[in-house]
Amino acid sequence: MNLFNVYPLFNINPVKAQGSFLWDDKGEKYLDFYGGHAVISIGHNHPYYQNKLKDQLDKISFYSNSVQNELQTELAEKLGKISGYEDYNLFLCNSGAEANENALKLASFHNGKTKVLYFSGSFHGRTSAAVSVTDNPKIVAPVNFSERFIKSEWNNIGQLEETFKIHGNEISSVIIEGIQGVGGIMIPTAEFLSKIKELCEKFNTVLILDEVQSGYGRSGYFFAHQEFGIQPDIITIAKGMGNGFPVGGVLIHPKFEASNGLLGTTFGGNHLACAAAIAVLDVMEDENLIENAQQMGHYIEQEIKDFPHIKLIRRKGLMIGIELDRDCSEVRKSLLFDHHIFTGNSNDKNVLRILPALNIKKEETDLFISALKTVLEKI
Ligand SMILES: Cc1ncc(COP(=O)(O)O)c(C=O)c1O
């Protein structure tokens, strides 16, 4: 059997990883400034994380959501405390798309409405409703398309008000990323977010903040929206939550009523997933990683801002979009093959997406900074 060929692959085969470095099967060392799409939050193979998972493997790795699982309670308590959402409830699942899928369903169960408002440049995942609110027609299959999903322009308050004027009474939820990642590190304005919040309250519409990529400390806040002082009804998480172990979650305001069977999943919140997620939160707290994200992000920006060919830097914490005056693919390839540094791209072909681990060290950022300078001075 062959693999279903949907991914453009670099011809690199990593076999070992530690901290912010990877090694391939030929022993070549690479610096990871992308974390495999923003997943590696506390560094590869962090010893505390490894031990937590090994200990858990020795005890029990899985049983379904038909029995007590104290690890879920421990995770919910820790997450509530560190995020400031102690009064919210947690539903555990396996990925970002699944978290958003459940959030959209829950909103609709709650208010009985059918339409969803999303924004240009959005990416919310590839499952049914999640892909319908993703602004990329190439990945929306005909079976996912429906006029119930309404797109409005990013950061455009006038259009938002107009859309609510026409459809407001039918809009079940608004879904928005804390910071758009795949869209090219697009940051919402404070005015835009507070207008969304105001309209959601007025029209009994559920506000869903997708913090799958921008959450878990990456922006220098636990959740990116916390900088703006708004409070969503539902928050979705995944990626950095498990540092590579597949786990996702939905944080749900107490006004939403749970009932048996309303939501569910076979694997969500299993023992190993909870052990991984607890380990991530412990390390984030012990090592002050949110503060490190703020400091290292600021340092990188200061060091690179005057490099040639950089038009603009959009950044919060360690979520960094470097907009070049040209397509970034050659720069990315040179960073990878000439300097052994992984970086990311985005739907904007000029934007290099930088998402290092939150415990990146200054000397590691210096490797990236000096390689970027060399590459940009050469083109
Ligand atoms: C903001 C956002 N939401 C949702 C998703 C989907 O997450 P997953 O790939 O875990 O389903 C992604 C993935 O890139 C994302 O960036």
Ligand as a Chemical Component Dictionary entry (heavy atoms), coordinates in Angstrom:
data_LIG
# 
_chem_comp.id                   LIG 
_chem_comp.type                 NON-POLYMER 
_chem_comp.pdbx_formal_charge   0 
_chem_comp.three_letter_code    LIG 
# 
loop_
_chem_comp_atom.comp_id 
_chem_comp_atom.atom_id 
_chem_comp_atom.alt_atom_id 
_chem_comp_atom.type_symbol 
_chem_comp_atom.charge 
_chem_comp_atom.model_Cartn_x 
_chem_comp_atom.model_Cartn_y 
_chem_comp_atom.model_Cartn_z 
_chem_comp_atom.pdbx_ordinal 
LIG C1 C1 C 0 -6.212 28.427 14.034 1  
LIG C2 C2 C 0 -6.324 26.970 13.708 2  
LIG N1 N1 N 0 -7.468 26.331 13.991 3  
LIG C3 C3 C 0 -7.627 25.013 13.741 4  
LIG C4 C4 C 0 -6.620 24.281 13.155 5  
LIG C5 C5 C 0 -6.820 22.820 12.877 6  
LIG O1 O1 O 0 -6.106 22.068 13.779 7  
LIG P1 P1 P 0 -5.831 20.515 13.503 8  
LIG O2 O2 O 0 -4.894 20.439 12.350 9  
LIG O3 O3 O 0 -5.259 20.026 14.796 10 
LIG O4 O4 O 0 -7.148 19.897 13.198 11 
LIG C6 C6 C 0 -5.407 24.911 12.848 12 
LIG C7 C7 C 0 -4.313 24.162 12.211 13 
LIG O5 O5 O 0 -3.408 24.701 11.611 14 
LIG C8 C8 C 0 -5.258 26.291 13.119 15 
LIG O6 O6 O 0 -4.132 26.950 12.825 16 
# 
loop_
_chem_comp_bond.comp_id 
_chem_comp_bond.atom_id_1 
_chem_comp_bond.atom_id_2 
_chem_comp_bond.value_order 
_chem_comp_bond.pdbx_ordinal 
LIG C1 C2 SING 1  
LIG C2 N1 SING 2  
LIG C2 C8 DOUB 3  
LIG N1 C3 DOUB 4  
LIG C3 C4 SING 5  
LIG C4 C5 SING 6  
LIG C4 C6 DOUB 7  
LIG C5 O1 SING 8  
LIG O1 P1 SING 9  
LIG P1 O2 DOUB 10 
LIG P1 O3 SING 11 
LIG P1 O4 SING 12 
LIG C6 C7 SING 13 
LIG C6 C8 SING 14 
LIG C7 O5 DOUB 15 
LIG C8 O6 SING 16 
# 
